């Protein structure tokens, strides 16, 4: 009589290959990647909050800078400015560096917040 060595010649469900037709494969590739966990959602929402904060800061600094472009163009053309225009130019120029930094921060926040588009598309269909 033959002895059994305890090994079965059965194929489990996990070992079976999954065969998808090309239509199913295309559908699976077109689906947006699912949000993995709550931490990803928190990161996305935090990035949206940071974007909102950067927009508010950018707008505030733009108001502080004012419309100094015409004044800057005038002094670049060689004109002299005095009095109130000179004070406006000084104030605007001191805020210009802050404006450049705020714009850079806004661009970084905007880039970081892009995954929120997919989340909003999924949730707010």
C-alpha positions as CSV (number, residue, x, y, z in Angstrom):
1,X,0.0,0.0,0.0
2,X,1.3,3.5,-0.9
3,X,1.8,5.9,1.9
4,X,0.7,9.5,1.7
5,X,3.3,12.1,2.4
6,X,0.6,14.7,3.4
7,X,1.1,16.9,0.3
8,X,-2.1,17.5,-1.7
9,X,-2.1,18.3,-5.4
10,X,-4.9,20.8,-5.0
11,X,-4.6,24.3,-6.4
12,X,-5.9,26.9,-4.0
13,X,-7.9,30.0,-5.1
14,X,-5.0,32.2,-4.2
15,X,-2.7,30.4,-6.7
16,X,-5.1,30.7,-9.7
17,X,-4.1,33.3,-12.2
18,X,-6.6,36.2,-12.7
19,X,-7.4,36.7,-16.3
20,X,-9.0,40.0,-17.3
21,X,-10.1,40.8,-20.8
22,X,-8.7,44.0,-22.4
23,X,-12.0,45.9,-21.7
24,X,-11.7,45.2,-18.0
25,X,-8.1,46.1,-18.0
26,X,-8.8,49.5,-19.6
27,X,-11.6,50.1,-17.1
28,X,-9.3,49.3,-14.2
29,X,-6.6,51.6,-15.6
30,X,-9.0,54.5,-16.0
31,X,-10.2,54.5,-12.4
32,X,-8.6,57.0,-10.1
33,X,-6.4,55.6,-7.5
34,X,-8.4,55.1,-4.3
35,X,-7.5,57.1,-1.2
36,X,-5.5,54.6,0.9
37,X,-6.4,55.7,4.4
38,X,-7.6,58.5,6.7
39,X,-4.0,59.8,7.0
40,X,-4.0,60.5,3.2
41,X,-7.3,62.4,3.5
42,X,-6.0,64.4,6.4
43,X,-2.9,65.3,4.4
44,X,-5.0,66.4,1.5
45,X,-7.3,68.5,3.7
46,X,-4.3,70.1,5.4
47,X,-2.8,71.0,2.1
48,X,-6.1,72.7,1.1
49,X,-6.0,74.6,4.4
50,X,-2.4,75.7,3.6
51,X,-3.5,76.8,0.1
52,X,-6.3,78.9,1.5
53,X,-3.9,80.4,4.0
54,X,-1.4,81.2,1.3
55,X,-4.1,82.8,-0.9
56,X,-5.2,85.0,2.0
57,X,-1.6,86.1,2.7
58,X,-0.9,86.8,-0.9
59,X,-4.0,88.9,-1.3
60,X,-3.2,90.9,1.9
61,X,0.3,91.6,0.8
62,X,-0.9,92.6,-2.7
63,X,-3.1,95.2,-1.1
64,X,-0.2,96.5,1.0
65,X,2.0,96.8,-2.0
66,X,-0.6,98.7,-3.9
67,X,-0.4,99.7,-7.5
68,X,3.3,100.6,-7.6
69,X,3.9,99.3,-11.1
70,X,3.2,102.7,-12.8
71,X,5.5,104.4,-10.3
72,X,8.3,101.9,-10.9
73,X,7.9,102.2,-14.6
74,X,8.2,106.0,-14.3
75,X,11.4,105.8,-12.3
76,X,12.8,103.2,-14.7
77,X,12.1,105.7,-17.5
78,X,14.2,108.2,-15.6
79,X,11.5,110.4,-14.1
80,X,11.8,111.8,-10.6
81,X,9.0,111.3,-8.1
82,X,8.5,113.2,-4.9
83,X,6.1,113.7,-2.1
84,X,3.3,111.3,-1.7
85,X,4.3,109.3,-4.8
86,X,7.8,108.8,-3.3
87,X,6.4,107.6,0.0
88,X,4.0,105.2,-1.8
89,X,6.9,103.9,-3.8
90,X,9.0,103.3,-0.7
91,X,6.2,101.5,1.1
92,X,5.4,99.4,-2.0
93,X,9.1,98.5,-2.6
94,X,9.6,97.3,1.0
95,X,6.6,95.0,0.6
96,X,7.6,93.8,-2.8
97,X,10.1,91.2,-1.4
98,X,7.3,89.9,0.9
99,X,5.0,89.7,-2.1
100,X,7.6,87.6,-4.1
101,X,8.0,85.2,-1.1
102,X,4.2,84.9,-0.6
103,X,3.8,84.2,-4.4
104,X,6.4,81.4,-4.1
105,X,4.7,80.0,-1.0
106,X,1.4,80.1,-2.9
107,X,2.8,78.2,-5.8
108,X,4.2,75.5,-3.6
109,X,0.9,75.2,-1.7
110,X,-1.0,75.0,-5.0
111,X,1.2,72.2,-6.2
112,X,0.9,70.3,-3.0
113,X,-2.9,70.6,-2.9
114,X,-3.4,69.1,-6.4
115,X,-4.3,65.6,-5.1
116,X,-7.4,67.3,-3.6
117,X,-8.9,67.5,-7.1
118,X,-9.2,63.7,-7.2
119,X,-10.6,63.5,-3.8
120,X,-13.2,66.2,-4.5
121,X,-14.1,64.4,-7.8
122,X,-14.7,61.2,-5.9
123,X,-16.7,62.7,-3.1
124,X,-18.6,65.4,-4.8
125,X,-19.8,63.5,-7.9
